[in-house]
Amino acid sequence: MGSLLIAGTTSDAGKTTVVTGLCRWLARQGVRVAPYKAQNMSNNSMVCADGTEIGRAQWIQAVAAGAEPEASMNPVLLKPGSDRRSHVVLMGQPWGELSARGFLTERAELAKAAFAAYDDLSSRYDVVISEGAGSPAEINLRQSDYVNMGLAQHTRAPVVVVGDIDRGGVFASMFGTVALLDAADQALVSGFLQIATAIRLRREIQNEGLLIFNGALTVLFGILMIALPGAGALALLWLIAAFSVAGGLLYLLLAFKVRAAGRAA
């Protein structure tokens, strides 16, 4: 079973659209794929065939995936009633109300249900594409998180961070997101972002393969850090130095390419 978590620098960064597109593309390749969002906060919902209720976004993602919408695709649905209270729909059924303070203390029960729902989906589908909520770098919620990096740890899924390049400050938000993660996660996530940037720039510059290669190099660096957690300080220092030199040279080459493209325009 394959898995992937699409996280975002912020809410409304484009996670839902990316997950929907990936589900549709995989379905067209003949892959049995299901969308999943551990927790959605929205008053927009849809009713499934069995009468259970899930977020509208996950219902649409299921349709894009060619799958029957079900409660396991959005096990926790929070319907805001005020700034401090939400009505909770758990596994498609009314569960009760939750205050902001209670949310911090009762997340364990919601997390248990969310993880069980994911495990059920993963046993029946080839691939599960998960959508995070908010940002994976919300450090005040990290200890009891079951929606972003907590979910990634449970599912052992790679994480792709999405940012909206048409909004101001996207690179700052990406940097901030990565900076608040641990070293191994930083290397992996930044690699994926660099690859995405190369795809975005391919119509503007030539030899975008340099940026893609640097992204792949960053991913490899992250994998090595995970695979060799007990590496000696000297060996780790050489590894970081080699990566820095190679990555720096590639960025210099890219900078000249972007400068040339700017002058040509």
C-alpha positions as CSV (number, residue, x, y, z in Angstrom):
1,M,0.0,0.0,0.0
2,G,1.4,3.4,-1.0
3,S,0.8,6.6,1.0
4,L,1.5,10.3,0.6
5,L,0.7,13.3,2.8
6,I,0.1,16.7,1.2
7,A,0.8,19.4,3.7
8,G,0.7,23.1,3.3
9,T,2.4,26.2,4.5
10,T,-1.0,27.6,5.6
11,S,-4.7,26.9,5.3
12,D,-6.0,27.5,1.7
13,A,-2.5,26.9,0.3
14,G,-3.9,24.5,-2.3
15,K,-3.7,21.1,-0.5
16,T,-7.3,20.2,-1.5
17,T,-6.7,20.9,-5.2
18,V,-3.4,18.9,-5.2
19,V,-5.0,15.9,-3.5
20,T,-8.0,16.0,-5.9
21,G,-5.7,16.1,-8.9
22,L,-3.5,13.3,-7.7
23,C,-6.5,11.1,-6.9
24,R,-7.9,11.7,-10.4
25,W,-4.6,11.1,-12.1
26,L,-3.9,7.8,-10.2
27,A,-7.5,6.6,-10.9
28,R,-6.9,7.1,-14.6
29,Q,-3.8,5.0,-14.3
30,G,-5.9,2.1,-12.9
31,V,-4.8,2.6,-9.3
32,R,-7.3,2.0,-6.5
33,V,-6.8,5.3,-4.7
34,A,-8.6,6.9,-1.8
35,P,-8.4,10.4,-0.3
36,Y,-8.1,11.0,3.4
37,K,-8.2,13.9,5.8
38,A,-7.9,13.1,9.5
39,Q,-9.6,16.3,10.6
40,N,-11.5,18.9,8.6
41,M,-12.9,22.1,10.0
42,S,-15.8,23.2,7.8
43,N,-19.6,23.7,7.9
44,N,-19.7,22.5,4.3
45,S,-20.5,18.8,4.3
46,M,-22.0,16.1,2.2
47,V,-24.0,12.9,3.1
48,C,-22.6,9.6,1.9
49,A,-24.7,6.7,0.6
50,D,-24.9,5.1,4.1
51,G,-26.1,8.3,5.7
52,T,-22.8,9.3,7.3
53,E,-21.5,12.9,6.9
54,I,-18.0,14.0,5.7
55,G,-16.5,17.3,4.5
56,R,-17.5,18.4,1.0
57,A,-13.8,18.5,-0.1
58,Q,-13.2,14.8,0.7
59,W,-16.5,13.9,-0.9
60,I,-15.3,15.6,-4.1
61,Q,-11.9,14.0,-3.8
62,A,-13.5,10.6,-3.5
63,V,-15.5,11.2,-6.7
64,A,-12.3,12.2,-8.5
65,A,-10.7,9.0,-7.3
66,G,-13.6,6.9,-8.6
67,A,-14.3,5.7,-5.0
68,E,-17.5,5.7,-3.0
69,P,-17.4,8.5,-0.4
70,E,-17.3,7.1,3.1
71,A,-16.8,8.3,6.7
72,S,-13.3,6.8,6.9
73,M,-12.1,9.4,4.4
74,N,-12.8,12.2,6.9
75,P,-13.2,10.6,10.3
76,V,-13.2,13.9,12.3
77,L,-15.3,16.8,11.0
78,L,-15.4,20.0,13.1
79,K,-18.3,22.3,12.5
80,P,-17.5,25.7,14.1
81,G,-20.3,27.1,16.2
82,S,-18.3,30.0,17.6
83,D,-14.7,31.1,18.0
84,R,-14.3,28.7,20.8
85,R,-16.7,25.8,20.3
86,S,-17.2,23.3,17.5
87,H,-19.7,20.5,16.9
88,V,-17.9,17.3,16.3
89,V,-18.9,14.7,13.7
90,L,-16.9,11.5,14.4
91,M,-17.0,8.8,11.7
92,G,-19.9,10.4,10.1
93,Q,-22.1,10.6,13.2
94,P,-22.8,13.4,15.7
95,W,-20.3,13.0,18.7
96,G,-20.9,16.2,20.7
97,E,-19.4,19.6,21.2
98,L,-15.8,20.5,21.9
99,S,-14.4,23.7,23.4
100,A,-11.0,25.1,22.5
101,R,-9.6,24.0,25.8
102,G,-11.3,20.5,25.6
103,F,-9.9,20.1,22.1
104,L,-6.4,20.0,23.6
105,T,-7.3,17.4,26.2
106,E,-9.6,15.2,24.2
107,R,-7.5,14.9,21.0
108,A,-6.3,11.4,22.0
109,E,-9.8,9.9,21.5
110,L,-10.1,11.7,18.1
111,A,-6.6,10.6,17.1
112,K,-7.4,7.0,17.9
113,A,-10.5,7.0,15.6
114,A,-8.6,8.9,12.9
115,F,-5.7,6.4,12.8
116,A,-8.1,3.5,12.8
117,A,-10.0,5.0,9.9
118,Y,-6.8,5.4,7.9
119,D,-5.7,1.8,8.7
120,D,-9.0,0.6,7.4
121,L,-8.7,2.6,4.2
122,S,-5.1,1.5,3.6
123,S,-6.2,-2.2,3.9
124,R,-8.7,-1.7,1.0
125,Y,-6.9,0.6,-1.4
126,D,-3.6,0.5,-3.2
127,V,-2.8,4.2,-2.4
128,V,-4.1,6.6,0.2
129,I,-3.5,10.3,-0.5
130,S,-3.8,12.3,2.8
131,E,-4.4,16.0,3.1
132,G,-3.0,17.8,6.1
133,A,-4.6,20.7,7.9
134,G,-3.2,24.1,8.5
135,S,0.6,23.8,8.6
136,P,2.8,20.9,9.7
137,A,4.9,23.4,11.7
138,E,2.2,24.3,14.2
139,I,4.5,23.5,17.1
140,N,1.9,24.4,19.8
141,L,-0.1,21.4,18.5
142,R,2.7,19.0,17.6
143,Q,2.6,16.9,20.8
144,S,-0.9,15.6,20.1
145,D,-1.0,16.1,16.4
146,Y,-2.7,13.4,14.3
147,V,-3.4,15.5,11.2
148,N,0.1,16.5,9.8
149,M,3.4,15.2,11.0
150,G,1.8,13.0,13.6
151,L,-0.2,11.3,10.8
152,A,3.0,11.0,8.7
153,Q,4.7,9.2,11.6
154,H,1.7,6.8,11.9
155,T,1.5,6.0,8.2
156,R,5.3,6.4,7.5
157,A,4.3,8.5,4.5
158,P,6.5,11.0,2.7
159,V,5.4,14.6,3.0
160,V,5.1,17.2,0.3
161,V,4.5,20.8,1.4
162,V,2.4,23.0,-0.9
163,G,2.6,26.8,-1.1
164,D,0.6,29.2,-3.1
165,I,3.1,31.0,-5.3
166,D,0.6,33.6,-6.4
167,R,0.4,35.0,-2.9
168,G,3.0,37.3,-1.4
169,G,5.6,35.7,0.9
170,V,5.4,32.2,-0.3
171,F,9.1,31.6,-0.1
172,A,9.3,33.0,3.4
173,S,6.4,30.8,4.5
174,M,8.1,27.8,2.9
175,F,11.4,28.6,4.7
176,G,9.6,29.1,8.0
177,T,7.8,25.8,7.7
178,V,11.0,23.9,6.9
179,A,13.0,25.7,9.6
180,L,10.6,24.5,12.3
181,L,11.0,20.8,11.4
182,D,13.9,18.6,12.5
183,A,17.0,18.3,10.3
184,A,16.1,15.1,8.5
185,D,12.6,16.4,7.6
186,Q,14.1,19.7,6.5
187,A,16.2,18.0,3.9
188,L,13.4,15.9,2.6
189,V,10.8,18.6,2.4
190,S,13.1,21.3,0.9
191,G,14.1,18.8,-1.8
192,F,10.5,18.3,-2.9
193,L,9.9,22.1,-2.9
194,Q,13.0,22.7,-5.1
195,I,11.7,20.1,-7.6
196,A,8.3,21.8,-7.7
197,T,10.0,25.1,-8.3
198,A,11.9,23.7,-11.2
199,I,8.7,22.5,-12.8
200,R,7.2,26.0,-12.2
201,L,10.2,27.7,-13.9
202,R,10.6,25.4,-16.8
203,R,9.0,27.8,-19.2
204,E,11.1,30.7,-17.9
205,I,14.6,29.2,-17.9
206,Q,16.6,26.5,-19.6
207,N,18.5,23.7,-18.0
208,E,16.0,23.5,-15.1
209,G,17.4,20.0,-14.6
210,L,20.1,21.7,-12.4
211,L,17.4,22.6,-9.9
212,I,15.8,19.3,-10.1
213,F,19.1,17.6,-9.6
214,N,19.8,19.7,-6.5
215,G,16.4,18.8,-5.2
216,A,17.1,15.1,-5.7
217,L,20.5,15.6,-4.0
218,T,18.7,17.2,-1.0
219,V,16.3,14.3,-0.8
220,L,19.2,11.9,-0.8
221,F,20.9,13.8,2.0
222,G,17.8,13.5,4.1
223,I,17.5,9.8,3.4
224,L,21.2,9.3,4.5
225,M,20.6,11.2,7.7
226,I,17.6,9.0,8.5
227,A,19.4,5.8,7.5
228,L,22.6,6.6,9.4
229,P,21.4,8.2,12.7
230,G,24.5,6.9,14.5
231,A,27.0,8.4,12.2
232,G,30.0,9.9,13.9
233,A,30.4,13.6,14.2
234,L,33.3,13.7,11.8
235,A,31.5,11.6,9.1
236,L,28.4,13.7,9.5
237,L,30.5,16.9,9.1
238,W,32.0,15.6,5.8
239,L,28.6,14.7,4.6
240,I,27.2,18.1,5.3
241,A,30.2,19.8,3.8
242,A,30.0,17.8,0.6
243,F,26.3,18.5,0.3
244,S,26.8,22.2,0.9
245,V,29.5,22.5,-1.8
246,A,27.5,20.6,-4.4
247,G,24.3,22.4,-3.6
248,G,26.0,25.8,-3.5
249,L,27.5,25.2,-7.0
250,L,24.2,24.2,-8.4
251,Y,22.5,27.2,-7.0
252,L,25.2,29.5,-8.5
253,L,24.6,28.0,-11.9
254,L,20.9,28.4,-11.5
255,A,21.3,32.0,-10.4
256,F,23.2,32.8,-13.6
257,K,20.5,31.1,-15.7
258,V,17.7,33.1,-14.0
259,R,19.7,36.4,-14.4
260,A,20.2,35.6,-18.1
261,A,16.5,34.9,-18.5
262,G,15.6,38.2,-16.8
263,R,17.8,40.2,-19.1
264,A,16.4,38.5,-22.2
265,A,12.9,39.4,-21.0
